Amino acid sequence: DIFAFTPASVLVSDVPVSATALHSAVVTDVGWLLSPPASNPGTEPFLARAFAKQDFSAEGRTGFLFTEVTWSDGVVQPVLQDEFDGASQLNVTSLTTSLISFQTPDASLPSSSRWQVKVAAGAVSSCGFALQVRWSQCQQLMATSDTLVRINMPDVVGISFRLEHSQLAAPDDCATQEPIGLPSESSMTLLALYADGTERDVTADVRTAFIVSNSTCANITGAAKLVILPGAACEFIGVQATFVNFTETVQANLLRLRSLELAVSSVPATANRDNASLTRLGRVECTADQYHQATVQALAYLSDSAQAAVDVTLFVNFTSSNATVLSVLSANRIQSVQPGLSIVSASFWAFAASVELSVVDDVIDPVVALELSTPLASRATISTEPEGTQRLDVLLTFASGLKLDSADARIDWLQLHNLVLLESSDPHVVRVDAGGLLTLLQNSPYEIVLGASLVCDQSRSAALSVQANLEPAEAGVDLGEQYGVQFQAESGFLAVPVRIRAPAG
């Protein structure tokens, strides 16, 4: 037989019974005691115990109501909410404003726990009969009970109030435009701090109130947002938040775009000695008609003088009043064409700025120092195959602090090697051409000195001392040291390393 049944005894009686007691309890959680008893060695089975908990220590916390009836014959059974014909009905009434009773439509819950209880906002601690439960059968009241509930609410000990943004601007002010991008509204958050160390967001709580310090400059929306009004002229906005007996005020600075200014720097951008914007561009020393170039930076200044200027260069267009003197190249690059005067202008929304620049046929920023550089291996060694080449770059430093490096791709308007004379102390070993191309021809037992001087004043010069040491060519042999001088004797002996370069493949 594939089915097995457990026999049960059923007693049918025609003796009427009546409900003698109705018992209800509210449960917020169920816990389990799973640890074995201390006397259990861990190998014997044991029974796990479950216990119901009631913890109403926070607003909004919810519990389930369970009800059972005791009949006159001693039988105890749960009271079910009839889902079909409504014959069995429970009605629950809260006896305190600290609790809210309600029925849940959640069909996944058993009908015995469709009633729930929630701690109301502003609940106060109490312990007593807080719920009245009435059970009706076929619209006939069967029994009632009062349910014991303990509400253990921690006291509010303070509040914490903050704005999402502490710097705002009116929506019609240019300070809201990119790249400044100041917001014109800010969300607000108010937290209630409790004695048990917990906190809760009470921003939308009915007991929370917000007051703005100046209603002509800002207002507060129902979504708890501080919104700045068009044309607002206040320097700051204060917002006061109140929850129960606590009040806190925060402040947001209301900023405006105050001015737009242009700052001119040399190319590449180098801080001038006095950090002032350039007003004159002179002729490059040792040239007949080459003039220093410049870049223009557009800076937006806000009403708060403590705020750093905002660079809006990429958001403006620059123009020159005299393109025969100064022409605006890509972005903010200015090219000096010939001596004269021109005004460079730019605008950012409602703000405009300009700067007057002159190009003069004088050397107003002379060269004060020269430096040479080239890729070097260990021991300041130029190490290439025979007739291998590499760059010899020159760096010129000017009186203003400006540095022009022939290795800098931004110096595309001037051939720096045309300003200097380059030479080698032994051109048979290391050859240098006028364009700065260095060629290693052979080894040398002596130090090679590479030199550079201004073509218009050879008293201003620079030198770089190097060692010349060839690398073997393909399938070639190299004797001596790899770096430094080729042959180096020690204590009267000369060790000669031999390096052989294998053919490719």
C-alpha positions in Angstrom: 0.0 0.0 0.0 1.7 3.2 -1.1 -0.3 5.4 1.3 0.1 5.2 5.1 -2.3 6.9 7.6 -1.9 7.7 11.2 -5.1 6.9 13.1 -6.7 9.6 15.2 -9.5 9.6 17.6 -12.3 12.1 17.1 -14.8 12.8 19.8 -18.2 14.2 18.6 -20.4 15.8 21.2 -23.6 17.6 21.1 -22.9 19.5 24.3 -22.8 23.2 23.5 -19.6 25.1 24.2 -18.9 28.8 24.6 -15.9 31.1 24.4 -14.6 31.7 27.9 -11.5 33.7 27.1 -9.8 35.5 24.3 -6.0 36.0 24.4 -4.0 38.2 22.1 -0.2 38.9 21.8 1.8 41.1 19.5 5.1 39.7 18.2 7.8 41.6 16.4 10.3 38.9 15.9 11.1 35.2 16.6 14.4 34.0 17.9 15.9 30.5 18.2 18.0 29.0 20.9 20.1 26.5 19.0 23.0 25.9 21.4 23.0 22.5 23.1 22.7 22.4 26.9 25.9 22.6 28.9 25.4 18.9 29.9 25.2 17.8 26.3 28.6 16.5 25.0 27.7 17.6 21.5 26.9 14.1 20.2 23.4 13.7 21.5 20.4 15.3 19.8 18.7 18.2 21.5 15.6 20.3 21.0 16.0 23.8 19.7 13.8 26.3 21.4 12.0 29.2 19.7 10.9 32.3 21.5 8.7 35.2 20.5 9.9 38.8 21.0 8.2 42.1 21.3 10.5 45.1 20.6 8.8 48.4 20.0 11.9 50.7 20.4 11.7 52.7 17.2 9.1 54.7 15.3 7.7 52.7 12.4 8.6 49.3 13.9 5.8 46.8 13.1 4.5 43.7 14.9 2.0 40.9 14.1 -1.1 40.3 16.3 -1.9 36.7 17.1 -5.2 35.7 18.8 -6.5 32.5 20.3 -9.8 31.5 22.0 -10.3 29.2 24.9 -13.6 27.3 24.8 -15.6 26.1 27.8 -14.5 22.5 27.2 -10.8 23.5 27.6 -10.0 23.5 23.9 -7.7 26.3 22.7 -7.6 27.2 19.0 -6.3 30.2 17.0 -8.8 32.7 15.8 -8.8 33.0 12.0 -10.0 35.8 9.8 -12.5 34.3 7.4 -11.4 35.2 3.9 -14.5 33.9 2.1 -17.9 34.7 3.7 -16.6 36.9 6.6 -18.2 34.7 9.2 -15.2 35.1 11.5 -14.1 38.6 12.0 -11.4 40.3 14.2 -11.5 44.0 14.9 -8.5 45.6 16.6 -8.6 49.1 18.1 -5.6 51.0 19.4 -6.1 52.5 22.8 -3.1 54.8 22.5 -1.9 57.4 20.0 1.5 55.7 20.1 0.3 52.6 18.2 -1.5 52.2 14.9 -3.4 49.0 14.1 -4.1 48.0 10.6 -4.9 45.0 8.4 -2.4 43.9 5.8 -3.5 42.8 2.3 -0.5 40.5 2.0 -2.1 37.1 1.0 1.2 35.3 1.8 0.5 35.8 5.5 -1.7 33.3 7.3 -5.2 34.6 8.2 -4.3 34.4 11.9 -1.7 37.2 11.5 -3.4 39.7 9.1 -3.6 42.3 11.8 -0.5 44.4 12.4 0.6 47.1 14.8 3.0 49.9 14.1 4.7 52.4 16.4 3.4 55.8 15.5 5.5 58.9 14.9 5.9 60.8 18.2 5.2 57.6 20.2 6.1 57.8 23.9 7.3 55.0 26.1 4.5 53.1 28.0 3.6 49.6 29.2 0.0 48.5 29.5 -3.1 47.4 27.7 -2.8 49.3 24.4 -5.0 47.3 22.1 -8.6 46.1 22.3 -9.4 42.9 20.3 -13.0 42.0 19.4 -13.9 38.6 17.8 -17.2 38.2 16.1 -18.8 35.1 14.6 -21.6 35.7 12.1 -21.8 39.3 13.3 -22.3 38.0 16.8 -19.7 39.2 19.4 -18.0 36.2 20.8 -15.3 37.5 23.0 -13.0 40.5 23.7 -9.6 41.0 25.1 -7.2 43.8 26.0 -3.6 43.2 24.7 -0.5 44.1 26.7 2.1 46.1 24.7 5.3 47.6 25.9 6.6 50.6 24.0 10.2 51.3 24.9 11.1 54.4 22.9 14.6 56.0 23.5 14.6 59.7 24.2 15.5 62.1 21.4 18.8 63.8 22.7 19.5 66.0 19.7 19.3 66.6 15.9 21.7 66.8 13.1 20.8 69.1 10.2 22.7 69.6 6.9 22.4 71.0 3.4 23.6 69.0 0.4 25.2 72.2 -0.9 26.7 75.0 1.2 27.2 77.3 -1.8 24.3 78.3 -4.0 23.5 80.9 -6.7 20.3 82.4 -8.1 19.1 80.4 -11.2 19.4 83.5 -13.4 23.0 84.2 -12.3 25.9 83.4 -14.6 27.6 81.5 -11.7 25.2 78.6 -12.4 26.7 78.1 -15.9 29.5 75.6 -16.7 32.2 75.3 -15.7 31.3 77.2 -12.5 28.1 75.2 -12.1 26.8 76.4 -8.8 23.5 74.8 -8.0 20.4 76.9 -7.3 18.8 74.4 -5.0 19.9 72.1 -2.2 18.2 69.1 -0.6 18.0 69.1 3.2 18.5 66.2 5.6 17.5 66.2 9.3 18.4 63.3 11.6 17.0 62.7 15.0 19.6 61.4 17.5 18.4 59.0 20.2 19.7 58.1 23.6 20.5 54.6 22.6 23.0 55.8 20.0 20.7 55.3 17.0 19.6 57.9 14.5 16.6 58.3 12.1 15.9 60.5 9.2 13.0 62.7 10.2 13.2 65.1 7.2 9.7 64.2 6.1 8.3 63.7 9.6 5.1 65.7 10.4 6.8 67.1 13.5 9.6 68.6 11.5 9.5 72.2 10.5 11.8 74.3 8.3 12.0 78.1 8.2 14.1 80.1 5.8 15.7 83.3 7.0 14.7 85.5 4.0 11.7 84.5 1.9 12.5 87.1 -0.8 15.7 85.1 -1.7 14.6 81.5 -1.2 11.8 79.2 -0.2 11.4 75.6 0.8 9.5 73.1 -1.2 7.5 70.2 0.0 10.2 67.8 -1.1 12.5 69.4 1.6 14.5 71.4 -0.9 15.9 74.8 -0.4 15.3 76.7 -3.7 16.9 80.0 -4.5 14.6 82.5 -6.2 15.5 84.4 -9.4 17.2 87.7 -8.8 18.0 86.8 -5.2 20.5 89.4 -3.8 21.2 88.0 -0.3 24.7 87.1 0.7 23.6 84.1 2.6 20.5 82.0 3.4 19.9 80.6 6.8 17.5 77.6 7.3 16.2 76.7 10.8 15.1 73.1 11.4 13.0 72.1 14.4 12.1 68.6 15.6 10.2 68.1 18.9 12.1 70.4 21.3 15.4 70.7 19.3 16.3 73.4 16.9 19.4 73.8 14.6 20.3 76.4 12.0 22.6 76.0 9.0 23.7 78.5 6.5 24.3 78.5 2.7 26.4 81.2 1.0 24.7 82.8 -1.9 27.3 83.6 -4.5 27.2 85.7 -7.7 29.6 86.0 -10.6 31.3 89.3 -9.9 33.7 89.8 -12.8 35.6 88.3 -15.7 39.3 89.0 -16.1 42.0 88.0 -18.6 45.5 87.0 -17.7 48.3 86.8 -20.3 51.2 84.4 -19.9 54.1 83.5 -22.1 54.3 80.3 -24.2 54.8 77.9 -22.6 53.0 79.2 -19.6 55.6 80.2 -17.0 54.9 82.3 -13.9 56.4 85.7 -14.3 58.7 87.0 -11.5 56.0 89.3 -10.2 53.1 86.9 -11.1 51.5 89.7 -13.1 49.8 89.4 -16.4 51.9 90.3 -19.4 51.2 93.5 -21.2 54.1 93.6 -23.6 55.6 91.0 -25.9 59.1 91.7 -27.1 61.5 90.4 -29.8 63.2 87.1 -29.1 66.9 87.8 -28.5 69.3 86.9 -31.4 66.4 87.1 -33.9 65.5 89.8 -36.4 61.7 89.4 -36.5 60.7 86.7 -34.1 58.5 87.8 -31.2 57.5 86.0 -28.0 54.1 84.3 -28.1 51.4 84.2 -25.4 48.4 82.5 -24.1 45.3 84.1 -22.6 43.4 82.8 -19.6 39.9 83.8 -18.8 39.2 83.8 -15.1 35.8 84.2 -13.5 35.7 85.7 -10.0 32.8 85.1 -7.6 31.3 87.5 -5.0 33.1 85.6 -2.2 36.7 86.9 -2.3 37.9 83.9 -0.5 37.0 81.7 -3.4 39.6 80.9 -6.0 39.0 82.2 -9.5 37.4 79.7 -11.9 39.1 79.1 -15.2 36.5 79.5 -17.9 39.1 79.7 -20.8 37.6 76.8 -22.7 34.1 78.3 -22.5 34.9 81.7 -24.2 36.0 82.9 -27.6 38.9 85.3 -27.8 39.2 88.1 -30.4 42.0 90.5 -31.4 41.2 94.1 -32.4 44.3 94.2 -34.7 45.1 90.9 -36.4 48.1 92.4 -38.1 49.7 92.8 -34.7 48.2 89.9 -32.7 46.3 87.0 -34.2 44.3 84.5 -32.1 45.3 80.9 -33.0 43.5 77.8 -31.7 41.8 78.1 -28.3 43.6 80.8 -26.4 47.0 81.0 -28.2 48.1 84.4 -29.3 50.7 84.9 -32.1 52.7 88.1 -32.2 53.0 89.2 -35.9 54.7 92.6 -35.8 55.2 95.6 -33.5 52.0 97.4 -32.7 49.0 97.5 -30.3 46.0 95.3 -30.0 43.2 94.6 -27.6 42.3 91.0 -26.9 38.7 90.5 -25.7 36.5 87.7 -24.4 32.9 87.3 -23.1 31.3 84.7 -20.7 27.5 85.0 -20.8 26.7 88.5 -19.5 30.3 89.4 -18.6 33.1 90.7 -20.9 36.7 91.5 -20.4 39.7 92.7 -22.4 43.4 93.3 -22.1 45.6 95.6 -24.1 48.8 94.0 -25.5 51.7 95.6 -27.3 54.3 94.0 -29.4 57.6 95.9 -29.3 60.7 95.6 -31.5 63.0 95.4 -28.4 64.5 92.6 -26.4 62.7 93.0 -23.1 63.3 89.4 -21.8 66.9 88.5 -22.4 68.4 85.0 -22.2 70.2 84.5 -18.8 71.2 80.8 -19.0 71.7 77.9 -21.4 71.6 74.2 -20.8 72.4 71.1 -22.9 70.9 67.7 -22.7 71.1 64.4 -24.6 70.2 60.8 -23.7 73.1 59.3 -21.8 73.9 55.8 -20.5 75.8 55.1 -17.3 78.9 57.2 -16.5 77.6 60.0 -18.8 78.2 57.8 -21.8 76.9 58.4 -25.4 76.4 54.7 -26.4 75.2 54.0 -30.0 76.3 51.9 -32.9 78.9 53.5 -35.2 77.3 56.6 -36.8 74.3 56.3 -34.5 72.5 59.6 -34.0 70.5 61.2 -31.2 69.2 64.7 -30.3 71.2 67.3 -28.5 68.6 69.7 -27.0 69.1 73.2 -25.7 67.2 74.9 -22.9 67.1 78.7 -22.8 66.1 80.4 -19.6 65.0 84.0 -19.8 65.1 86.8 -17.3 61.3 86.5 -16.6 61.7 82.9 -15.7 60.4 81.7 -19.1 62.1 78.5 -20.3 62.2 77.4 -23.9 63.2 73.8 -24.5 63.9 72.5 -28.0 62.5 69.2 -26.8 59.2 70.8 -26.0 56.7 70.3 -28.8 54.8 73.4 -27.8 57.7 75.5 -29.1 56.5 75.2 -32.7 56.9 78.9 -33.6 60.6 79.2 -33.0 63.7 77.1 -34.1 65.7 77.3 -30.9 68.8 75.8 -32.6 68.9 78.9 -34.8 69.7 81.0 -31.7 72.8 79.0 -30.6 76.1 77.8 -32.0 76.6 74.1 -31.2 80.1 72.5 -31.2 82.0 69.4 -30.1 85.5 69.4 -28.7 86.3 66.5 -31.1 84.1 66.3 -34.1 86.0 63.2 -35.3 84.5 61.4 -32.4 81.2 63.2 -31.8 79.8 65.4 -34.6 77.0 67.9 -33.9 75.2 69.8 -36.7 73.5 73.2 -36.5 70.1 71.5 -36.0 71.2 69.6 -32.9 71.7 66.2 -34.4 74.5 64.4 -32.6 76.4 61.5 -34.4 78.8 59.1 -32.6 81.6 58.2 -34.9 84.2 56.3 -32.8 85.5 55.6 -29.3 87.6 58.1 -27.4 90.0 57.7 -24.5 89.2 61.3 -23.5 86.2 63.2 -22.3 84.2 65.0 -25.0 82.9 68.4 -24.3 79.7 69.5 -26.1 79.1 73.3 -26.1 76.5 75.8 -27.0 76.5 79.6 -27.0 74.2 82.4 -28.2 74.8 83.4 -31.8 74.6 87.0 -30.8 76.7 86.8 -27.7 79.0 83.8 -27.3 79.9 84.9 -23.8 76.7 83.3 -22.7 77.3 79.6 -23.1 76.8 76.1 -21.7 78.9 72.9 -21.8 78.1 69.2 -21.4 80.9 66.6 -20.7 80.3 63.1 -22.1 82.1 59.8 -22.8 82.1 58.3 -26.3 81.8 54.5 -26.3 80.5 52.6 -29.3 78.2 49.7 -29.2 79.1 46.8 -31.5 77.3 46.7 -34.8 75.4 43.6 -35.8 77.8 40.5 -36.0 80.5 42.9 -34.6 82.9 42.8 -31.7 83.5 45.4 -29.1 86.6 45.4 -26.9 86.8 47.2 -23.6 84.3 48.7 -21.1 80.7 49.2 -22.2 80.3 52.5 -20.4 82.7 55.3 -19.7 86.2 55.3 -21.2 86.8 52.2 -23.4 90.0 51.0 -21.7 90.5 51.5 -18.0 93.7 50.2 -16.3 93.8 49.4 -12.6 96.9 48.7 -10.5 99.0 48.4 -13.6 96.8 45.8 -15.3 94.3 46.3 -18.2 91.4 44.0 -18.3 89.8 43.9 -21.7 86.2 42.7 -21.8 85.0 41.3 -25.1 81.4 41.7 -26.3 80.2 40.0 -29.4 76.9 40.9 -31.0 75.3 37.9 -32.7 73.8 38.3 -36.1 70.1 38.9 -36.3 68.1 35.7 -36.2 
